Amino acid sequence: MPMQVSGGGRLYRCEVCGRLTSNPILYKTCCMNKPVAFCSEACARKWIAAWMRNQEQRVRSALLGGRLGIPGSRLRKSML
C-alpha cells in the first residue's frame, strides 16, 4: 500500500496530469525506490486506484498461473 512521505521545497511534476507544483503530495510504495509526486488529492487517488488494480492483477495472474509455489493452491473462479 502506498504511504505518504514529506517532500522538500523543490519543484515537482505531477505523475498523472504533468502539472508543476511546489508543494506536492508524495507517495512511496514498497516496490519503488523514488517517491511519486502529485499536484492534488484527486490525482493521487486516481494513481493509487490504478496502482492497486495493477497489484491485484499481478497477484491474480500469479495465483492462476501457479507461480507462487504453494502446493495445492488452485483457486476456483468464484473465489476471485
Contacts in CASP RR format, 6 or more apart in sequence:
PFRMAT RR
TARGET T0000
AUTHOR 0000-0000-0000
METHOD contacts of the structure
MODEL  1
MPMQVSGGGRLYRCEVCGRLTSNPILYKTCCMNKPVAFCSEACARKWIAA
WMRNQEQRVRSALLGGRLGIPGSRLRKSML
1 29 0 8 1.000
2 27 0 8 1.000
2 28 0 8 1.000
2 29 0 8 1.000
2 36 0 8 1.000
2 48 0 8 1.000
2 51 0 8 1.000
3 27 0 8 1.000
3 28 0 8 1.000
3 29 0 8 1.000
4 25 0 8 1.000
4 26 0 8 1.000
4 27 0 8 1.000
5 26 0 8 1.000
5 27 0 8 1.000
5 28 0 8 1.000
5 35 0 8 1.000
6 26 0 8 1.000
7 24 0 8 1.000
7 26 0 8 1.000
7 35 0 8 1.000
9 22 0 8 1.000
9 23 0 8 1.000
10 22 0 8 1.000
11 20 0 8 1.000
11 21 0 8 1.000
11 22 0 8 1.000
12 20 0 8 1.000
12 21 0 8 1.000
12 22 0 8 1.000
12 24 0 8 1.000
12 26 0 8 1.000
12 37 0 8 1.000
13 19 0 8 1.000
13 20 0 8 1.000
13 21 0 8 1.000
13 37 0 8 1.000
14 20 0 8 1.000
14 21 0 8 1.000
14 24 0 8 1.000
14 37 0 8 1.000
14 38 0 8 1.000
14 39 0 8 1.000
14 40 0 8 1.000
14 43 0 8 1.000
15 36 0 8 1.000
15 37 0 8 1.000
15 38 0 8 1.000
15 43 0 8 1.000
15 47 0 8 1.000
16 38 0 8 1.000
16 39 0 8 1.000
16 43 0 8 1.000
16 44 0 8 1.000
16 46 0 8 1.000
16 47 0 8 1.000
17 39 0 8 1.000
17 43 0 8 1.000
18 39 0 8 1.000
19 39 0 8 1.000
20 39 0 8 1.000
21 37 0 8 1.000
21 39 0 8 1.000
24 37 0 8 1.000
24 38 0 8 1.000
24 39 0 8 1.000
25 37 0 8 1.000
25 38 0 8 1.000
25 39 0 8 1.000
25 40 0 8 1.000
25 41 0 8 1.000
25 43 0 8 1.000
25 44 0 8 1.000
26 35 0 8 1.000
26 36 0 8 1.000
26 37 0 8 1.000
26 38 0 8 1.000
27 35 0 8 1.000
27 36 0 8 1.000
27 38 0 8 1.000
27 44 0 8 1.000
27 47 0 8 1.000
27 48 0 8 1.000
28 34 0 8 1.000
28 35 0 8 1.000
28 36 0 8 1.000
29 36 0 8 1.000
29 51 0 8 1.000
36 47 0 8 1.000
38 44 0 8 1.000
38 47 0 8 1.000
60 80 0 8 1.000
62 68 0 8 1.000
63 73 0 8 1.000
63 75 0 8 1.000
64 75 0 8 1.000
64 80 0 8 1.000
66 73 0 8 1.000
END
